[in-house]
């Protein structure tokens, strides 16, 4: 994505996907929004806030919807808990369709569709869990940052299955030379419990808002 400044605000832009992203900007106004509307009609814009003040009045004015309300959790590689990864398989070209079917079913509105993910599998660590030879869980961990890996999606039927998937993803991050793993997880979910069992600690909050220009 290209980094541009619009009315003094840093914005990430992906013209191919008609996508904009603003990170942790607490002061936004009508001048900024008019500039966005002039240059980026029909784009989707995401506002991301990590343990910081959120400009609720502005976001309501532009009809932005809350799409993520999460706890920020982190794991330093030195804090890794030994995994039990029985029944977990890494996703490759050979079994990608098994992963894709569940991903598209569980995350219909996510930017990272299976098609986008498959365009460069080297950027990801993908794992599936099976029960009676059917895929019933999976995890996606992004590996493109030089030091930080981030868990984007986790689907699991039990806390233990979630822990096994997370541990598999963390091992992948270790082998890729990462030093920390980030996970934005839904509050009061079994996934938060799974992350805690795998050694993650709560470090903040995250809220994401989306609007159509």
Secondary structure, 3 states (H helix, E strand, C coil): CEEEEECCEEEEEECCCCEEEEECCCCCCHHHHHHHHHHCCCCEEEEEEECCCCCHHHHHHCCCEEEEEEEEEEEEHHHCCCCCCCCEEECCCCCHHHHHHHHHHHCCCCCCCHHHHHCCHHHEEEEEEEECCEEEEEEEEECCCCCEEEEEEEECCCHHHHHHHHHHHHHHHHHCCCCEEEEEEECCCHHHHHHHHCCCEEEEEEEEEEEEC
